[in-house]
Amino acid sequence: MLLHQNMGKDLYLLITKDNCLACEKARDILDTEDISYIEMDQNEVISEFIDIIKGKGVLTYPFCFKLVGDGDALNKQVLHTHLIK
């Protein structure tokens, strides 16, 4: 697991694999935009988690997640998203 600490306040999690051009592009985008991210190789993640992600229709690497924050931030995010619908 690698932490790429940049000045931006956002934090992403990338699950990557070796020899993945899309993974390289994702890293380049985050670095260019000065966004912090944690990178984990697919082999560092339990296979059940990978299966859940793929079951949601995300089939190609990298798998990308954005940190929402704590429970209060999650509540605000979910309520805001549902109010917009």
C-alpha positions, 0 to 999 in steps of 0.5 A, spaced: 500 500 500 502 506 498 500 513 500 501 519 495 500 525 499 498 531 495 496 538 497 489 537 495 483 535 501 480 530 497 483 523 498 481 517 493 483 509 494 485 506 487 485 498 487 490 497 481 494 491 478 500 490 474 501 493 467 495 497 467 495 503 462 488 505 465 491 505 472 497 509 470 492 514 467 488 514 474 495 516 478 497 521 473 490 525 473 490 525 481 498 527 481 496 532 476 490 535 480 494 535 486 489 530 489 492 525 495 490 517 494 492 511 497 494 505 492 493 498 493 495 492 488 489 487 487 493 482 491 493 486 497 485 486 497 481 480 499 478 477 493 471 477 496 471 485 496 474 484 489 468 480 487 463 485 490 466 490 486 465 486 480 458 484 482 456 492 481 458 492 474 465 495 475 470 490 471 476 494 469 482 496 473 483 501 477 477 501 482 476 508 484 473 510 491 473 517 494 473 518 501 467 521 504 469 522 511 466 520 518 458 518 519 456 525 519 459 527 512 456 520 510 449 522 512 450 529 509 452 526 502 446 521 502 441 526 504 444 531 499 444 525 493 437 523 495 434 530 495 437 531 488 433 525 485 
